[in-house]
Amino acid sequence: MAYGAFADVYDALTGNVDYPARAAYITRLLAAYGVRDGLLLDLACGTGSLSVELSRRGFEVIASDASPEMLTVARDKAAAAGEDILFLCQRMEETDLYGSVRAVVCSLDSVNHLPDLDAVSRTLQNLVNFLDDGGLIVFDVNTVYKHQAVLSNNTFVYDTGDVFCTWQNHLCPDGRTVDLRLDFFKREGGLYRRGSESFRETAFTDEELTRAAENAGYAVRARYAELTENAPAADTERVYYVLQLERGL
């Protein structure tokens, strides 16, 4: 999934995401386990909004994404903000760094974009090669509940003034996988240019994610409902995980 057309409208359609607040939350989670600075990988960074916020908070940020178009937007954003960030074009499962980092961050349900649990396991196992001893991974996922009760077979419409978007979902028979199609119209002068993007998200249970993490050598240090320090509930839509690499502990 290249998300080529999507890159041009992504920021307009995610204007409701408070990136400074999200970066502050992630920073607190990292600090709770001793990571307050140093090298950090923003995995599946998209257009780089979170990368910039984490860099502003004192981390030396490396940011990776599989979409060249997303990375082009991210590079321009970092340059405009005066933040020195290294951007790499890589798939999550194929991360390859020049050395190790103290922490990895993966946000806004990027893990759900991996096709299956095997891909999640391979991603976690590969990241072991690039984490310092005792290093952390903080990631979030959309829950099975959200896929079944919120995304489901629903259609959403967004109108920002400059971008009009219809978002159509199809919940697959497995009850976890949602096929999403976005059709968007971006204002250009007196006309609108149409684009579309289709992709799939898969939800994983806590048991599956825990097993994948532990099999790869991590301890699950925390599970929180989104942007809180509360345990997830049955109707939690997004869960944050904090993993710590047990090597060296």
N, C-alpha and C positions, 0 to 999 in steps of 0.2 A: 504494500500500500504506500504510494508515494505522496498522497495528499497534495498534489501539485496545484489543482484549482482551489482547494480549500485554504491553502496558505494565504491567498490574497484577501480572504474575508474572515479568517479565523479570529483575529483580534476584535473585529467589529461584533462578532457573534458571541464572544466570551467577555464582553465588557462588564458583566456582572461578577466576574471573578476578582476578588480583592487580593491581588498578588502580594502587596506588602504584608497584609495580615497573614496570608498563608506562609510566606517566608519567615515571618516572626514565629509562627507556630512550629514550623519545622526546625527552626533554630533552637527553640526551647527543648524540643524532643532530643535533638543531638546533644545539647549541653547537659541534659540530664544523665547522659552516659559518657561525659567527658570530652566531647568533640565540640570545640568552640571556634576553631580556625583551621587553617591548613587546606590541603587539596581536597576538592569535592567534585564528584561527577554528577551532573544533572542529566540523567538518562531519559531519552525520549523528550528532549527539551522543547520541541515545537518551535514557536516563534520567540522563545528566549526570555519571556517576561519574568519567569521565576529565576532564571539564571542571573539576570541583571540584579534582582532584589537580593539574592544570596551573595553575589559579589559585593554589593553595597554593605553587606553585614560582615565583611572581612574575610570571606572564604576566597581561596584561589580556585576559580571555577573552570572546570572542563565541561563542555556541554556537547551531547551527541544526539543525533536524530537521523532517521533513515531518509528523510525528505530533503533534497537539495533546495527546494523552494522554501520550505519552512526555515532552513538554515540561512538562506539569503536574507529573509526578514529579520531573523535573530541577530545576524552580524550587524546589520544596519542599526538595529535597536541598541545593541551594546556600544557601538561606536558613538551614537548620538548621546548616550548616557555617560560616556567617558569611562566605561568599564572594560578592563582587559580580560577577555574571555577567549579560551581556545575552543573552537567549534570543530567537531568531527562528524563526518557523514558515515554513520554505521547503524546497522540493525541492532536491536537490543540483544538478541541472542548471540551476536558476533562481536561484542565489545572487545576492543583491542587497544590498550593504552600503552604509553611509553614507560610507565612505572606504576606505583601503587598510590591509592588515595585513602584518606581517612574515612570518607563516607560516600555513599551513593544515595541520591534522591531520585525518585521516580513518581511523578505526580499526575493528577487529573485522569485517573483510570487508564493510564497507558498500559499497565499490566493486563488489563482486560482486552487489549488489542492483540495480545499474543494468541495464537490460534487454539492452543490446547494446553493441558497441564504439563505435557512433556516439554513444550517450549518454555513454560515458566521454570521448570526444573533445570533445563539446559542454561537458561539465562542466569539463574542463581548460582549454578555450579561454575559457570564461566567467570562470574564476577569474583569468585574466591581468588582467582589469579591476580586480581588487581586491587585487592583490599589489604590495608595494613592489618597486622595481627590485632584482633579485637575491634576491627573496623565495623562500621554500622551501615545498614541499609534502611532507609525510611521510604516506604511506598504506600500508596493508597489504592483501593479497588472499589468498584461498584459491586454491591452485594447481589446475591441471588434474589433477594426480596425486591431490590430496585428493578432488576430486569423483569421480574414477573408482575409487579404491581405498578410501576411507574413508567418504565419504557414500554414494555409489553408490545401491544399492537397499536399503540397510540400515535397520533400525528400532532406535531407542534408547529406553530407559526411564529416567526420572529420578524419584526420590522423596526430597524434602527434608524430609518430615514434614508440612509445611504445604501443599506443592504436589506433586501427582503428575502426570507428563507422559509421554505417548508421542509420539515424534518419528519420523515415517515419511517416507522418501525415495523418490523415483523418478528414476533417471538417464535423461534423454531420449536419443533415438537419436544426437544429435550428440556424445555423450560428454563434454559440457562443462556442460550445463545440468541442474540438479537441482531438481525440484519438491518442496517440503517441506510437510508438514502436521503441525501440533502440536495435540494435544488435551490440555487440562490441567484439573485439578480442584483448586480452591483451598479449603482448609479455612476455613469460616466458622462458628464455634461447633461444634455437633455435626454439621454438614452440610458437604458439598462442593459448590461452585458450579462448573459446567462452562463452559469456554470453548474456542475453537479459533481457529487462525490458519493461513492458507496463504500461501506466498510462493515465489518462485523466485530461485535464485542462478545466475549464469553465470560460468564461469572463463575467463580470457583468458591467452594465451601471453605470455611475456616479449617476444617480437618485436612482438606487437600493442600491448602497453602502451608499449613503447619508442617505437614509431612514432607513436602517439597523442600521447605527451608531446613528442617532438621537433617534430612538426608544429604543436603549439600554442605552441612557443617555449621549451620547457624543455630543460635538459640533465639527463640521468639521472646523478646524482652517486654513487649507491650502490644496491646491491641486497643485502639481508641475509636469511638465514634468521631466522625469528621470534626476537626478543629476543637475538640474537647479533650479532657482527660477522663472521660467516662467510658465504662465498658460498653461495647456495642449491644444494642437491644435487637429484638426480633424484627423491628421495622427500621433499623438503621440502613440508610441508603449508601453510605460510603464509610469504609473502615481504613484507618491508618495502622500499619504494622511497623514495628521497630525490631529489626533483626541485628544480632551481633555475631560476628564471626568468632567462633570459639577457639580457633587456632591462636595460640599465644596467651590464652587466659589461664 
